[in-house]
Amino acid sequence: MYNICDFGAVSDKNINSTKAVQEAVNECKKNGGGVVYIPFGVYMVASIHLYDNTHFVFEPGAKFLGSENIDDYDEREKISYPLYQDCSHSYFHRSMFRAENCSNITFSGNGIIDMREVWENTAVEGEGDWVGKRGAKIFAFKQCKNISIESLTLLRSTDLAVYLAGCENVKISKLMLDVNIDGISPDCCRNVTISDCILKCGDDGIVVKSSYTLNKKILSENIVITNCIVSSRSNAIKLGTETNGGFKNICISNCSIYNTFYGGISFEITDGGELDAITVSNITMKNVGYPLFIILSNRCRAPEGTQIGSLKNIMIDNVIATGPYDSWIAARMTCLWKKKESSCKAHIMTSTVTGQPDKKIENITLSNIYFSVPGGGCEEDRNVILPEITDKYPENYAFGEKNPAYGIYFRHIKNLVLNNVHVDTLVEDKREEFIFEDIEGCKIHN
């Protein structure tokens, strides 16, 4: 066991203990691995490099504070290959904890990591402030194996809180997050479980990616998300938007979603790639913008020659979404100028399940679904014609503010099954409950 205080760490929020913690980690590495122990206290740190066989254990109540000087963290690395994703998914070095090509790294112990909302001074070249000026990640793991992060509280990060790219055999459990940007983001990963976490996020909550960050197309596959509670200023649980490789064999179950601005469950194939074999079950939602958003589009932020992807074999069962549709105190925004809590109200829209005119999505089954939506649509809304979403950012608002259905709008689908699917409105609505457009093979059972 390597106690960080034995290497010079001081419980003082104004004293930088990064060097001491790193020395404890280095000594652990030199001896083949072991436990790096954080005793009760408050320690200010910046970037820590991790190695094989390292187990961080926090004494209950021990706290790491992120340095408020962004220059204390490692500089962004240089990347020699093309980037087809946001900078948050391209860079790893500017983080509190980072590891690359390592195995057997774990964190546990009911500790707290508070990043204190540190921001970049300048944006990444070629990017505006919105995308290119972020802070430091908490965890950034690249091509690692056998990773476990559990029983920690993560606060006030201004870049992705937990980001893993190209990792295998990952267990994330019992985390509590209140962060400015995305919460938990496995990207091009396989064999991942995310369970028993409580998240309040200023951007997406739990979001699985499949980007080009490793300079090749890689599936995200064999992923389980279960027993989580999520609130988000964007989407609660999402596959996308980066989809160069795609998603396969993913199970989402037993989750509670509340106070979410956009989608409760969102599946998006938009940069090529395939989405196949996805199940969703036992989900409750309250006060979300729209319960369901499934789309195949062709933004094609991808290497030259990439074709439109595919989306098929989705089964969604036992989902309830209700109001009240009230304002709430949201997680902090991603905006640089919004560093305080503010009220937020869900962006109420109709759920949509759509493919493309020349590429249908296939084998979509919805069963035992109940949505209670605000309603209030007028007679003339029945005649609204939705645009095709092709190369735009894949979000429901791209269809426009009006929809001819108040329940679910279905378009460009082959083999659609609805079994006991019902939508009620809180006030009278003149629109149709469901709209079916360009459906090849539809079975409805009440």
Phi, psi and omega per residue, in radians:
M1 nan 2.392 -3.094
Y2 -2.120 1.738 -3.139
N3 -1.324 2.166 -3.053
I4 -1.086 -0.467 3.130
C5 -1.206 -0.475 3.087
D6 -1.207 -0.259 3.141
F7 -1.873 0.155 3.027
G8 1.898 0.025 3.100
A9 -1.144 2.445 -3.083
V10 -2.159 2.322 3.091
S11 -1.331 1.507 -3.114
D12 -2.784 2.104 -3.059
K13 -1.178 -0.173 -3.117
N14 -1.826 -0.017 -3.131
I15 -1.945 2.203 -3.103
N16 -1.358 1.992 -3.117
S17 -1.786 0.286 -3.096
T18 -1.005 -0.816 -3.098
K19 -1.056 -0.726 -3.128
A20 -1.141 -0.769 3.138
V21 -1.131 -0.704 3.131
Q22 -1.133 -0.657 3.104
E23 -1.126 -0.663 3.080
A24 -1.108 -0.735 3.113
V25 -1.134 -0.723 -3.132
N26 -1.136 -0.686 3.112
E27 -1.164 -0.683 3.067
C28 -1.041 -0.778 3.127
K29 -1.089 -0.767 -3.079
K30 -1.031 -0.543 -3.101
N31 -1.723 0.253 3.035
G32 1.583 0.027 3.116
G33 2.094 3.007 -3.140
G34 2.700 -2.729 -3.067
V35 -1.852 2.202 2.948
V36 -1.709 2.033 -2.955
Y37 -1.834 2.286 3.102
I38 -1.939 1.831 -3.137
P39 -1.297 2.913 3.133
F40 -0.934 2.331 -3.114
G41 2.663 3.139 -3.139
V42 -2.129 2.080 -3.033
Y43 -2.170 2.265 3.111
M44 -1.637 2.208 -3.098
V45 -2.444 2.888 3.039
A46 -2.147 -2.134 -3.022
S47 -1.454 2.240 3.093
I48 -2.089 2.237 3.125
H49 -1.635 2.301 -3.078
L50 -1.863 2.772 -3.101
Y51 -2.410 3.118 -3.096
D52 -1.024 2.599 2.934
N53 1.043 0.700 3.136
T54 -1.958 2.231 -3.128
H55 -2.105 1.895 3.065
F56 -1.458 2.226 3.101
V57 -2.158 2.109 3.090
F58 -1.654 2.239 2.911
E59 -1.114 2.448 -3.124
P60 -0.891 2.224 -3.130
G61 1.614 -0.181 3.080
A62 -1.153 2.473 -3.031
K63 -2.338 2.341 2.924
F64 -1.784 2.225 3.008
L65 -1.806 2.294 3.061
G66 -1.230 2.472 3.057
S67 -1.031 2.451 3.108
E68 -1.503 -0.011 3.048
N69 -1.773 1.880 -3.063
I70 -1.048 -0.441 -3.132
D71 -1.288 -0.181 3.026
D72 -1.257 -0.369 -3.136
Y73 -1.483 2.803 3.095
D74 -1.030 2.581 3.075
E75 -1.249 2.742 3.037
R76 -1.067 2.471 3.103
E77 -1.314 2.803 3.036
K78 -1.518 2.388 -3.125
I79 -2.105 2.240 -3.007
S80 -1.706 -0.072 -3.110
Y81 -2.016 2.861 -3.063
P82 -1.114 2.572 3.118
L83 -1.908 2.222 3.111
Y84 -2.065 0.422 -3.126
Q85 -2.523 2.870 3.110
D86 -1.009 2.746 -3.089
C87 -1.109 -0.475 3.107
S88 -1.055 -0.479 3.142
H89 -1.742 0.125 -3.085
S90 -1.911 -0.445 -3.012
Y91 -2.102 2.511 -3.047
F92 -2.153 -0.473 -2.927
H93 -1.192 -0.602 -3.126
R94 -1.423 1.404 -3.065
S95 -2.601 2.868 3.040
M96 -1.336 -0.877 3.110
F97 -2.110 2.160 3.098
R98 -2.406 2.579 3.122
A99 -2.570 2.569 3.138
E100 -2.433 2.240 -3.137
N101 0.965 0.787 3.135
C102 -2.065 2.847 3.124
S103 -2.330 2.647 2.996
N104 1.095 1.115 3.069
I105 -2.097 2.256 -3.127
T106 -2.374 2.655 3.042
F107 -2.293 2.374 3.111
S108 -2.798 2.969 2.905
G109 2.054 0.308 3.060
N110 1.067 0.664 3.051
G111 -1.639 3.100 -3.106
I112 -2.211 2.368 3.015
I113 -2.156 2.005 -3.081
D114 -2.074 1.956 -3.066
M115 -1.421 -0.190 3.019
R116 1.056 0.473 2.987
E117 1.010 0.726 3.050
V118 -1.274 2.424 -3.109
W119 -2.111 2.733 3.006
E120 -1.112 2.627 3.038
N121 -1.434 -0.613 -3.132
T122 -2.340 2.662 3.132
A123 -1.378 2.752 3.011
V124 -1.069 2.457 -3.106
E125 -0.978 2.278 3.135
G126 1.559 -0.089 -3.142
E127 -2.043 2.547 3.038
G128 -1.373 3.027 -3.106
D129 -1.003 -0.661 -3.046
W130 -1.011 -0.745 -3.119
V131 -1.728 -0.734 -2.903
G132 -1.554 -0.214 -3.136
K133 -1.965 1.729 3.133
R134 -2.172 -2.867 3.117
G135 -2.006 -2.425 3.126
A136 -1.880 2.430 3.021
K137 -1.206 2.826 2.995
I138 -1.496 -1.000 3.106
F139 -2.072 2.282 3.050
A140 -2.376 1.854 -3.122
F141 -2.019 2.282 -3.087
K142 -2.183 2.097 3.103
Q143 0.905 0.898 3.108
C144 -1.937 2.836 3.129
K145 -2.268 2.602 3.057
N146 1.043 1.190 -3.112
I147 -1.984 2.347 3.080
S148 -2.358 2.212 3.078
I149 -2.260 2.054 -3.073
E150 -2.586 2.666 2.960
S151 1.101 0.599 3.091
L152 -2.014 2.745 2.983
T153 -1.889 2.191 -3.091
L154 -2.036 2.203 -3.001
L155 -2.264 2.541 2.836
R156 0.944 0.648 3.013
S157 -1.401 2.537 -3.140
T158 -1.954 0.264 2.861
D159 -2.411 -3.061 -3.082
L160 -0.921 2.314 -3.084
A161 -1.292 -0.924 3.135
V162 -2.186 1.884 -3.106
Y163 -2.157 2.208 3.140
L164 -2.273 2.237 3.141
A165 -2.166 2.185 3.095
G166 1.145 0.538 -3.108
C167 -1.734 2.724 3.133
E168 -2.272 2.573 3.073
N169 1.037 1.238 -3.059
V170 -2.066 2.346 3.072
K171 -2.182 2.080 3.086
I172 -2.133 2.100 -3.049
S173 -2.625 2.626 3.001
K174 1.024 0.622 3.053
L175 -1.605 2.584 2.976
M176 -2.097 2.125 -3.064
L177 -2.138 2.403 2.928
D178 -2.407 1.635 -2.912
V179 -2.316 2.853 -3.057
N180 -1.432 -0.531 -3.037
I181 -2.074 -2.619 -3.128
D182 -1.103 2.629 -3.134
G183 -1.515 -1.365 -3.079
I184 -2.069 2.145 -2.975
S185 -2.347 1.517 2.957
P186 -1.379 2.293 -3.038
D187 -2.254 2.111 -3.124
C188 1.005 0.640 -3.086
C189 -1.881 2.792 3.086
R190 -2.431 2.615 -3.137
N191 1.081 1.169 -3.070
V192 -2.194 2.340 2.956
T193 -2.091 2.327 3.054
I194 -2.165 1.997 -3.005
S195 -2.516 2.622 2.969
D196 1.002 0.679 3.135
C197 -1.890 2.645 3.072
I198 -2.116 2.093 -3.015
L199 -2.214 2.407 2.962
K200 -2.286 1.940 -2.905
C201 -2.221 2.484 3.082
G202 -1.371 -0.198 2.991
D203 -2.312 -2.546 -3.102
D204 -1.099 2.605 -3.113
G205 -1.428 -1.449 3.029
I206 -1.861 2.020 -3.024
V207 -2.342 2.052 3.124
V208 -1.590 2.251 -3.128
K209 -1.964 2.859 2.985
S210 -2.572 1.179 -2.995
S211 -1.539 -3.051 3.118
Y212 -1.768 0.416 -3.014
T213 -1.114 -0.380 3.136
L214 -1.755 0.291 3.081
N215 1.130 0.505 3.021
K216 -2.892 2.864 -3.141
K217 -1.500 2.178 -3.104
I218 -2.364 2.303 3.057
L219 -1.197 2.546 2.806
S220 -1.682 2.090 -3.011
E221 -2.567 2.795 -3.142
N222 1.023 1.102 -3.057
I223 -2.203 2.330 3.100
V224 -2.093 2.239 3.039
I225 -2.112 2.060 -3.024
T226 -2.622 2.645 3.028
N227 0.988 0.749 -3.138
C228 -2.020 2.717 3.079
I229 -2.105 2.188 -2.970
V230 -2.339 2.325 2.920
S231 -2.228 2.398 -3.005
S232 -2.537 2.498 2.983
R233 -1.384 -0.069 3.070
S234 -2.234 -1.868 3.122
N235 -1.898 2.456 -3.078
A236 -1.300 -1.038 3.113
I237 -2.229 2.140 -2.994
K238 -2.450 2.520 2.876
L239 -1.901 1.969 -3.080
G240 2.203 -3.078 0.081
T241 -1.449 -0.456 -3.128
E242 -1.154 2.106 -3.000
T243 -2.415 0.575 -3.084
N244 -0.996 -0.699 3.101
G245 -1.597 -0.910 3.119
G246 2.017 -2.964 -3.014
F247 -2.389 2.405 -3.120
K248 -2.612 2.419 3.035
N249 1.092 1.133 -3.088
I250 -2.190 2.338 -3.093
C251 -2.135 2.176 3.110
I252 -2.104 2.166 -3.038
S253 -2.661 2.722 2.952
N254 0.952 0.843 -3.126
C255 -2.081 2.607 3.066
S256 -1.990 2.212 -3.100
I257 -2.110 2.342 -3.117
Y258 -2.590 2.817 3.042
N259 0.721 1.147 -3.100
T260 -2.194 2.258 -2.986
F261 -1.198 -0.834 -3.117
Y262 -1.822 -2.033 -2.970
G263 -1.555 2.507 2.997
G264 -1.279 -0.989 3.050
I265 -2.117 2.143 -3.112
S266 -2.277 2.203 3.071
F267 -2.119 2.159 -3.008
E268 -2.384 2.091 2.953
I269 -1.941 2.022 -2.979
T270 -2.480 -0.223 3.141
D271 -2.123 0.750 -2.973
G272 1.361 -2.919 3.130
G273 1.475 2.949 -3.116
E274 -2.155 2.531 2.983
L275 -2.087 2.136 -3.001
D276 -2.643 2.427 3.028
A277 1.132 1.204 3.141
I278 -2.125 2.273 3.052
T279 -2.123 2.491 3.079
V280 -2.289 2.282 -3.130
S281 -2.637 2.574 3.012
N282 1.022 1.100 -3.135
I283 -2.077 2.321 2.980
T284 -2.010 2.487 3.133
M285 -2.341 2.536 3.047
K286 -2.468 2.252 3.061
N287 1.070 0.947 3.059
V288 -1.980 2.696 -3.120
G289 -1.053 -0.866 3.032
Y290 -2.694 2.394 -3.041
P291 -1.161 -0.609 -2.932
L292 -2.430 2.299 3.068
F293 -2.463 1.947 3.119
I294 -2.199 2.216 -3.075
I295 -2.594 2.454 2.895
L296 -1.939 2.066 3.118
S297 -2.387 -3.006 -2.989
N298 -2.444 0.962 3.011
R299 -1.039 -0.707 3.022
C300 1.034 0.812 2.955
R301 -1.415 1.497 -2.904
A302 -2.845 2.957 3.100
P303 -1.009 2.671 -3.137
E304 -0.988 2.405 -3.141
G305 1.659 -0.124 3.120
T306 -1.147 2.297 -3.141
Q307 -1.723 2.894 3.071
I308 -0.978 2.498 -3.063
G309 -1.450 -2.779 3.138
S310 -2.443 2.673 -3.126
L311 -2.499 2.084 -3.057
K312 -2.766 2.838 3.003
N313 1.084 1.126 3.079
I314 -2.046 2.260 3.067
M315 -2.140 2.142 -3.133
I316 -2.141 2.167 -2.994
D317 -2.419 2.446 3.053
N318 1.048 1.218 3.103
V319 -2.209 2.249 3.085
I320 -2.149 2.258 3.100
A321 -2.303 2.185 -3.075
T322 -2.435 3.056 2.998
G323 -1.533 -2.794 0.132
P324 -1.268 2.653 -3.106
Y325 -1.730 1.339 -3.051
D326 -1.988 2.889 3.013
S327 -1.224 2.723 3.097
W328 -2.575 2.899 3.050
I329 -1.414 1.989 -3.006
A330 -1.570 2.845 2.932
A331 -1.069 2.711 -3.101
R332 -1.031 2.590 -3.088
M333 -1.352 2.809 3.046
T334 -1.247 -0.359 -3.084
C335 -1.021 2.439 -3.137
L336 -1.107 -0.534 -3.055
W337 -1.572 0.023 3.140
K338 -1.995 1.547 -3.112
K339 -1.921 0.419 3.140
K340 -2.406 2.832 3.117
E341 -1.155 2.546 3.101
S342 -2.566 2.812 3.120
S343 -1.353 2.700 -3.082
C344 -2.576 2.609 3.065
K345 -2.306 2.393 -3.072
A346 -1.008 2.520 3.104
H347 -1.494 1.536 -2.973
I348 -1.241 2.125 3.087
M349 -2.551 2.932 3.108
T350 -1.313 2.445 3.021
S351 -1.131 2.509 -3.123
T352 -2.337 2.517 3.071
V353 -2.321 1.828 -2.954
T354 -2.445 2.530 2.960
G355 -1.914 -2.576 3.128
Q356 -2.132 2.712 -3.126
P357 -0.968 -0.635 -3.114
D358 -1.803 0.154 3.118
K359 -2.709 1.650 -3.131
K360 -1.278 2.650 2.890
I361 -1.493 2.734 -2.931
E362 -2.311 2.549 2.949
N363 1.033 1.143 3.124
I364 -1.892 2.140 -3.139
T365 -2.151 2.164 3.044
L366 -2.056 2.233 -3.136
S367 -2.454 2.528 3.105
N368 0.942 1.008 -3.085
I369 -1.986 2.343 3.030
Y370 -2.394 2.088 3.049
F371 -2.034 2.381 2.957
S372 -1.995 1.962 -2.993
V373 -2.012 2.828 -3.057
P374 -1.059 -0.686 -3.107
G375 1.354 -2.812 3.111
G376 1.705 0.070 3.132
G377 -1.179 2.573 -3.078
C378 -1.777 3.006 -3.073
E379 -1.039 -0.720 -3.079
E380 -1.205 -0.336 3.089
D381 -1.162 -0.363 3.135
R382 -1.109 -0.374 -3.080
N383 -1.684 0.070 -3.134
V384 -1.136 2.358 3.059
I385 -1.919 2.078 -3.094
L386 -1.363 2.429 3.054
P387 -1.231 2.791 2.975
E388 -1.383 2.332 3.023
I389 -1.631 1.949 -3.103
T390 -1.968 -1.304 -3.046
D391 -1.797 0.161 3.124
K392 -1.427 2.896 3.009
Y393 -1.040 2.286 -3.003
P394 -1.400 1.558 3.051
E395 -2.414 2.652 -3.017
N396 -1.053 -0.529 -3.117
Y397 -1.131 -0.295 3.117
A398 -1.150 -0.333 3.056
F399 -1.305 -0.235 -3.047
G400 1.785 2.965 -3.046
E401 -1.374 -0.337 -3.076
K402 -1.965 2.597 -3.094
N403 -2.489 2.441 -3.137
P404 -1.272 -0.175 3.098
A405 -1.999 2.580 3.027
Y406 -1.713 -0.268 -3.096
G407 -1.737 -1.385 3.134
I408 -2.464 2.371 3.084
Y409 -1.841 2.111 -3.121
F410 -1.955 2.357 3.124
R411 -2.677 2.450 3.060
H412 1.024 1.102 -3.091
I413 -2.302 2.442 2.995
K414 -1.948 2.107 3.136
N415 1.232 1.476 3.100
L416 -2.017 2.275 3.121
V417 -2.178 2.217 3.027
L418 -2.067 2.148 -3.123
N419 -2.232 1.904 3.132
N420 1.026 0.998 3.129
V421 -1.969 2.128 -3.056
H422 -2.400 2.483 3.079
V423 -2.290 2.179 3.048
D424 -1.889 2.738 3.073
T425 -2.014 2.565 3.141
L426 -1.314 -0.492 2.999
V427 -2.269 2.870 -3.077
E428 -1.005 2.451 3.138
D429 -2.347 2.265 -3.073
K430 -1.504 -0.085 -3.097
R431 -1.457 3.056 3.060
E432 -1.382 2.641 3.071
E433 -1.155 -0.818 3.116
F434 -2.252 2.568 2.953
I435 -2.097 2.298 3.112
F436 -2.063 2.056 -3.123
E437 -2.279 2.176 3.135
D438 0.981 1.016 3.113
I439 -1.892 2.219 3.132
E440 -1.895 1.686 -3.125
G441 1.578 1.716 -3.101
C442 -2.337 2.246 3.082
K443 -2.118 2.249 -3.124
I444 -2.175 2.182 3.112
H445 -2.194 2.122 3.120
N446 -1.629 nan nan
